[in-house]
Amino acid sequence: MSNTSPTNNIAPNRKLSRFNIPSLINKIGSNRKLALFLICLPGLIHFAIFKYIPLFGNVIVFQKYDIFKGVFGSEWVGFLHFKSMFSLYDFYHLLKNTLIMSFYRLIFSFPAPIILALFLNEIRHMLFKRTIQTMLYFPHFLSWVIVGGIFYQLLDPKGMINDLLAWFGMERIIFLQDSRFFRAIVVSSAIWKEVGWGMILYLAAIAGINPNIYEAATVDGANRWKQMWFITLPSLMPTLVILLLLRIGHILDTGVEEMLIYANSLNRNVADVFDVYIYRVGIQGAQYSYTTALGFFKAIVGLILILGMNKLAKRVTGESIY
């Protein structure tokens, strides 16, 4: 007969029961704060690793950074790179091009998804509406290389647009080598690529509007246009203000991918913006400290703008980020 005591078999089970996964999940679920923290934890870790920890790398703006010596071995030069940045003609040329491009984006790209969402919301045939919506946000998933290839084919001297111009008796235009058309091409392709994706946010906000308000307006005799103007647009104001503030905070960001796709030596006078210059001089030219100073300048300007515009928006409209 075995001499094993029954208590020896029960003890390990009692220890394992302390780590019973279903009961642990139930305990977490009953604690609301802990559950919310665990849900947010992956996002917090992501921001900590990829957003906040890299901020300490900005110390190289005060150094003559050597990639072989590293941060701790590079020579300290103080504000030398900032003095060089503000004393060069290139800086003001880059600032001018960046502000013009950002102005174009703000005027044309920002209202486009709002207008599209308003009109798409008026479509009552659901199958047709969903089909159009899918077609509109599909380009968002294409890389800028593919989008650039599409527009290169359209704008080619023997492409569709030039064929159309020739059909009307006009001369063919080499769009991609003419600096006059560069900004229009970049903004147009950016709208085509991202307008459907941006539209989703506004459609979600429209879906949250109480339908009883529209029913009451219909009873009072308001047509579809007046409902859109006096109900839908005011209801979109919180979302619109927040997205506008975030866009203003990135006023000096023009997107390096789309700019590099269309930039060449013939349109460099308008294609040179901060992002392109940082890539060309910082990455290709290995001037890491100098271009980090440019990036630091962009971040400071964006922070000042978003804080100032947030305060102004809160005073004027009552809506703000915080």
N, C-alpha and C positions, 0 to 999 in steps of 0.2 A: 504493500500500500504506500501511497505517496505521503510524505510528511509535510507537504506544502500547506501552509495555513490559508484559510479563506481570506483573511484580512490582507494577505500579500497581493491577492488578485484585485482587491477592491481599491487599495490605496492609489495605484497608478491611474485608475479610471477617475478617481476624485481629482487628481492633479490635472488630467486632461480636460476635465469638465470646466476648469477655470478658464481654459482657452477655447471654449466652444464658440466657433465662429458665428453661427446664427444668433446666439445670445449676445455676442459682442456687437453685431450689427443692430440688434434691437435696442441695446443700450445707447449706441450712437444716434439711432433714429429718434429716440426719446429726448435726447439732448439737442435742441434746435441749434444752439450756437455752435456746438461742436460739429454738427452735420454741415452747417454752412461753411465753417472754416475748412473742413476737409474737401468740400466741393471747390472752394477757392484756392486750395493749396497748390495744385498743379500750375495754375496761372501765376500765382505769387512766385513760385520757384522759377518759372520761365522769365518773368520780369526781373527777378533778382540776378539771374545768371546772364541774360542777354541784354538787359537794359541798364541796371544800376551798377553792377560790378564793372562793366566796361567804362563807366564814367571816370573811374580813377585813371584810365589811360590818357585823359585829357591833360595830364601833367606834362606831357611832351611838348605842349605849346610853349612852355618856359625852358625848354631844353633844345640843344642842337642834337636831335635824336640820331643815334647810330644804331642800326638794326642789329649789329654784331655785339655792341656793348650793352644794349638793353636799357630799360628805364633807369636802373640804379647806377649804371656806369656812364651814361651820357652827360655831356657838359651842360651846365645851367647857364642860360643866356638872358633870363628875365623876360622883359617885354619886347625884345628885339624883333621877334616875328610880327608883332602887332604894329610896331613902327614901320617895318618894311611893307606891311600889307597896306597901310593907309597912305604911304608915300608913293606907291606905284600907280601909274596911269591905268594899268590893267584892272585894278580894283574897282575904279569908278566906271570903267567900261563894262565890267562884269555885273556890277550893281545895276546899271541902267538896263542891260539886256534882261537880267533876272526879273526886275520889277515890271518891265513891259510884258514879258511872257506871263508872269503871274497875274497881271491886270487882264490880259486876254482870257486866261483861264477863269478868272473870277467873273468876268462879264458874260462869257459864253458857256463855259463848262458847268458852272455852279447852277444856273437856272434850268439847264436842259433836263435833268432828271425830274425836277419839280413839275415842269410843264408836261413832260411825258406821262408822269404819274396821274396828273389831273385829267388828262384826256383819256388815258387808258381806264381810269376809274369810271368814266361815263359809258364804257362799252358794257352792254347788258348780256350779250351772248357769251356765256362762260367758256365754251370750247374755243371760240375765236379769240377771246381775251387771253386765255392761258397759252395758246399757240403763239400769239404775238409777243407775250411776255417772255416766253422761253427763247424765242428767236432774238429778242433784244438783249438779254443778259448772257447769251451764249458766248459772244466775243470776249467777255471778261476772262474766260478760261484759256484764251489763246495767248501765247507768249508774244512779246513785242517783236521778236524776230519774224514770226508768222504775219503779224499785222503789218510790219514794215514791208515784207515781201508783197503783200496784197496791194498796198498803196504804191509801191514801186512799179508794179505791173499796170496799175490804173493810170499813173502819172508819167509813164514812159512816153518818149516822143512818138512812139508808134502804139501807145496804149489807147484804152477806150475813151478817156477824156479828150485826148488830142484828136482822135478820130471824130468825136462829136464836134469839136471846134472846127475841124476841117470841113465837116459836112455843112456847117453854117457859113463857110467861106472865110474863116479866120485862120491866122497863121498858127502853126504848132508852137507850143511853148515848152522849153526844157525846165519844168517846174523845180526839180530837185537840185538844179545848179543855179537857181535864181534866188538870191537872198530875200527878195521881196515877198516870196510865197512861203518862206520857211515856217514862220510862226503860224500862218493859217493852216499849213499841212499838219504840223504837230498838234495843234489844238483840235482840228477836225478829226484826226485819227484817234486822239485821246477821248473825244466825245463818243465816237462810234464804238470804241472798245469798252468804256466804263459807264455809259449813260444808263444802260439796262440794269447794271448792278446797283448803281446809286438809286435808281427808281424804286427798288424793293423796299428801302427804308421808308420812303414816303407812302408807298402803298400800304405798308404795315401800320403807319400812323393813321392813314385814312380809314383802314379797317377798324380801328379802335374808336371811331366817332360814333356816338349814340345814334342809331337809325331813327329814333323817335323825333330827333331834331329835324331831320329831313322830312318826315311825315307831317310835322307841324307846319313847316315852311310850305309844303305842297298845299296843305289846306288853306293857308293864308294867301295862296296865289303866286308863290315864287316859282319862276321857271328854273330850268337846269342851270342856266348861266348864273342867275342870282344865288342859287344854292351853292354853287362852286365858289363864287366870289365872297359871299357873306358867311358861309358855314365852313366849307372845306379849308379854304386858305387860312382863316383865323385859327382853326383847330390845328393846322400844321405849324403854326408859329413857334411853339417850343422846340420842335425838332429842327425847324429851319434855322433858328437862332443858334442852337448848339452846334450844328454842322458848319454854319457860317463862321462862328468863332474859331472852331478847330481849323477851318481852311485858312483863315487870316493868320493863325499861329504858324502856318507853314508857307507864308507868303514868299519866302526866299528858297523854297524847295520847288523845283520844276520837274524833277524826275530825270535821272541820268539815262535810263534805258531808252526812252523815246527820243531824247535829244541826240544820243549817240547813233541811233538807227539812221537818222536823216542828216546828221552833220557831216560836212566834208570841207575840203580846203576852200571851196568857192563860196560857201555861205557861213564861214567861220565868224565873220564880223557880227552876225546876229545869233549864231548858234552857241557862242561862248557865253555860258552862264556859270554860276558858282559850281553847280554839280559837275558839269563837263570839265571845267578847269581843275577841280579837285581830283577828278579821275586822271586827267592827262598829266598834270604836274605832280600830284601826290603819289599816285600808284605807278604810273609809267615813268615818271621822272624821279621817284624816290625822295621827294621833298616832303617827308611826313610831317614834320613839325610846322612848317609854313602853312600847309593845306589844312592841318588840324586847327590852326588859328583861324582860318577862314570858316571852318565848320563851327568853331566855338562862337565866332561872331554871329553866324546865322542863328544859332541856338539862343543867344542872348536877345537878339532882335525879336525872334519869335515869342520868347517868354514875355518880353515887355509889351508886345502887341496884344497877346492873348489876355494878359492881365488888365491892360487898359481898355480893350474892347469889351471884355467881360463886365467891367464896372460900368461902362457906358450903356451896354445893352440892358443891364439890370435896372439902370435908372430910367431908360427910355421905354423899354417894352415890359419890364418886370421879369424877363426870362434871362437865365444865365447858367453857366456850367456849375457854379457852386454859390 
